[in-house]
Amino acid sequence: MLRCMTSSRFLPLFVLAASIGALIAAYVAQYGFGLRPCSLCLTQRVPFAIAALLAVAALLRPRSWQRSLLTLAGLAFLVNAGIAVYHVGVEQKWWDAACAASPSGAVSLNDLSALMSKPAEARCDEPAWQWHGITMAAMNIVFSGGLALVVLAALPRKGRR
């Protein structure tokens, strides 16, 4: 199994498939099930897109570039796990985020009209979906962190091909 994981094409294809799969799941949740993403949810999609692009580059570039590109993809997954930890903290009200704040203070009639004309944004501190208290952000901690560990552990060591 480890020999298969370290083949020159398997790991970039794995990173690409996992990244595209995560993005598809996010878009199905949004457009298929009507779950509105908050700004932190949208931010968590960026590292998956970056990792997918790095995986494509690893497939297209010379083999000597592969290790560096896949290391960056693994680090993108790790960063995503960190964003997800922050998001869970906002959901649990451990700390505040700008996207969790509600409008406060006096609002003029013009401001109120402008607010009513645009769609309401999802709040980061109110999960769109959860299962037994486990939110999608919490699942992303495990998913992205696990991907980071798998990718970084499966990288071929220097000097060994």
C-alpha positions in Angstrom: 0.0 0.0 0.0 2.8 2.5 0.9 4.5 1.6 -2.4 1.3 2.6 -4.2 1.0 5.8 -2.2 4.5 6.9 -3.2 4.1 6.2 -6.9 4.8 9.3 -8.9 1.1 9.8 -10.1 -1.0 8.4 -7.2 -0.4 11.0 -4.6 -1.1 14.0 -6.9 -4.2 12.2 -8.2 -5.3 11.5 -4.6 -4.8 15.2 -3.6 -6.8 16.3 -6.7 -9.6 13.9 -6.0 -9.9 14.8 -2.4 -9.9 18.5 -3.1 -12.4 18.3 -5.9 -14.6 16.0 -3.7 -14.5 18.4 -0.9 -15.5 21.3 -3.2 -18.3 19.3 -4.8 -19.6 18.4 -1.3 -19.6 22.1 -0.3 -21.4 23.1 -3.5 -24.0 20.3 -3.2 -24.7 21.4 0.4 -25.1 25.0 -0.7 -27.1 24.6 -3.9 -28.6 21.1 -3.5 -29.7 21.4 0.1 -29.9 25.2 0.4 -27.4 25.5 3.2 -26.1 29.1 3.0 -22.3 29.4 3.7 -20.9 32.1 5.9 -17.7 33.9 5.0 -15.6 31.4 7.0 -17.3 28.6 5.1 -16.3 30.2 1.9 -12.8 30.8 3.1 -12.4 27.1 3.9 -13.0 26.4 0.2 -9.9 28.3 -0.9 -7.2 25.9 0.4 -9.0 23.0 -1.4 -8.9 24.9 -4.6 -5.2 25.7 -4.0 -4.4 22.1 -3.2 -6.2 21.0 -6.4 -4.2 23.4 -8.5 -0.9 22.3 -6.9 -1.9 18.7 -7.6 -2.5 19.5 -11.3 0.8 21.3 -11.4 2.5 18.3 -9.8 1.1 16.1 -12.5 2.2 18.4 -15.3 5.6 19.6 -14.1 8.8 17.5 -14.1 9.0 14.9 -11.4 11.7 17.0 -9.6 9.0 19.6 -8.7 6.5 17.0 -7.4 7.7 16.8 -3.8 7.7 20.6 -3.3 4.3 21.1 -4.9 2.7 18.3 -2.9 4.3 19.6 0.3 2.6 22.9 -0.4 -0.7 21.0 -1.0 -0.3 19.2 2.3 0.4 22.6 4.0 -2.8 24.0 2.4 -4.8 21.2 4.0 -3.1 22.0 7.3 -4.0 25.7 7.0 -7.6 24.7 6.2 -7.7 22.6 9.4 -6.6 25.7 11.3 -9.3 27.8 9.7 -11.8 25.2 10.6 -10.6 25.2 14.2 -11.2 29.0 14.3 -14.6 28.5 12.7 -15.6 26.0 15.3 -14.5 28.4 18.0 -16.7 31.1 16.6 -19.6 28.6 16.4 -19.1 27.7 20.0 -18.8 31.3 21.0 -15.3 30.8 22.4 -14.2 34.0 20.5 -15.8 36.6 18.3 -15.6 37.1 14.5 -16.8 40.0 12.4 -19.1 37.7 10.5 -20.9 36.7 13.7 -21.7 40.2 14.9 -25.2 41.5 14.4 -25.9 45.1 13.4 -26.0 47.4 16.4 -26.7 51.0 17.0 -29.1 53.3 15.2 -29.7 52.7 11.5 -30.9 55.4 9.1 -33.8 54.8 6.8 -31.4 54.8 3.8 -29.2 52.2 5.5 -32.2 50.1 6.3 -33.4 50.2 2.7 -29.9 49.2 1.5 -29.8 46.3 3.9 -33.2 45.1 2.8 -32.3 45.1 -0.9 -29.4 42.7 -0.5 -29.8 39.1 0.6 -29.1 38.3 4.3 -25.6 36.9 4.9 -25.2 33.7 6.9 -23.7 34.2 10.3 -20.5 32.4 11.2 -21.7 31.7 14.8 -24.9 29.9 13.7 -24.1 26.6 12.0 -26.2 25.9 8.9 -26.2 22.2 9.7 -25.1 19.9 12.5 -25.4 16.2 13.4 -25.5 15.4 17.1 -23.7 18.8 17.7 -21.0 18.1 15.1 -21.0 20.9 12.5 -19.5 20.9 9.0 -16.6 23.0 10.3 -15.8 20.4 12.9 -15.9 17.7 10.3 -13.5 19.8 8.2 -11.0 19.8 11.0 -10.8 16.0 10.9 -11.0 15.9 7.1 -8.4 18.5 6.3 -6.1 17.6 9.2 -6.3 13.9 8.1 -5.5 14.9 4.5 -2.6 16.9 5.6 -1.2 14.0 7.6 -1.7 11.5 4.8 -0.2 13.7 2.1 2.8 14.9 4.2 3.5 11.3 5.4 3.3 9.8 2.0 5.7 12.2 0.3 8.7 10.5 -1.0 11.8 11.1 1.0 14.7 13.1 -0.5 17.1 10.9 -2.5 14.6 8.1 -2.7 12.4 7.7 -5.8 
